Amino acid sequence: MCLQEVRALAVELPREFLAATAGLHLTLDPASAKGRNGVAILSREAPLAVRTGIGAAEFAGHGRYVEVDLPGLTVASLYLPKGQAGTPKQEEKDRFLAALAEHLGKTVADGREMVVAGDFNIAPAEADIRAWRNNLAHSGFLPHERAWLADLCASGWQDTVRALHPGVDGPYTWWSYRGRAFDNDAGWRIDHVLATPGLAPVEARVERASSYDSRWSDHAPVTVRFGS
């Protein structure tokens, strides 16, 4: 299980969370800035190795990327910067994208099987955002961002949800709290589970809440099951 926006140090995790995850191994990478970002991985087996960050000094301590080696598999939890078109925030996001592509490219070259799951803050195509015409100039749907994700998939990574749901709109994973976006399913598919080619996804679903009032986040979990 890959978590993003944990926003807590290990000593700050709620007792309810610790009780619910008892027996699992928690790998947490909090941000150095209190109350910001933070990514984590819960696994049944203890990690053989843990690595944080994407190799770029600029983003050290940002709590945006952690990966663990498990028997025969590497798993990473990612919280990619949101960005804002035409501002330094977008420039920062673009630098993160470049560093992440280099990091993941080394994984493919090494031949390791790997899953990267989390909030990519990028909708890959028109089918991945309901109001795509209104968002052509907005971060998360900028042409160069979508090209970055397309290039990543072309380099050997598979978009597991789209592979199992071809030719359909969505399934969306994020809906604004404003207006009736959730009720009208006017969402974005920005939470992804990418996997190396040797892993075979056999089921993928978005755990969308049954109603606006029962939502626990503006995002919904993405669940992917892999088979042999």
C-alpha positions, 0 to 999 in steps of 0.5 A: 500500500502506497500512501501520499500526503502523510504529513506526519512524522512517525511519532505523530501517526494516530493510534488508530492508524497504527492499530489498523496497520499492526503486523505490517511494515511501515516505511515512511519518508516525511518532509523536513517541512512540518505538515507538508507532503510525506510518502509511505509504503506498507508491506507484509514483508520487511524491506530488504532495502529502502531508498528515498528521493530521486537523486536530485539534491534540490528535492532532498527532504521534500518527502515526495518519493520513497522506494523499497526492495521486496523479494523480486520486486521494488515498490515506490510511492510518489507524490509529484509536485502539483505545479502552476502554469507560468510560475516558478512552481511549474518550473520546479515541477518540470525539474522534478519530472526530468530528475524522476525520468532519469531515475526511473530510466535507470530502473528499466535499464537494470531490468528490475521489476518495479511498481511506482504508485501515487499522485502524479498530478498529470492526466495523460490524455483527453479521456483522463479529464472530464473538462479537458477543453477548459484545462489545456493551459492548466498544470496537470494537463499541459502538453509537455507534461502529457508528453513526459508521461507518454515518453515514460510509458514508451520507455518501458513503463505500463499504465496499468489502469489504462491497460485494463480500461482502454477506450473509456473516459476515466476512471477518474481518481480526483474530484475538486471539493468545489461545486458538484464535481464529485456528484457529476463525476467531473474528475481527473485521472491523475493517480497512477500505478505504473509497472515494468513490462514483466508484471501482469496487471489482471485487475484495476479499479478506483475505490470511489466513495459512494457519496460526497459525504462519505469521501475521506479525501479529494482523491480515491485509492487506486487498487491494482492486482497483478498475476503471473 
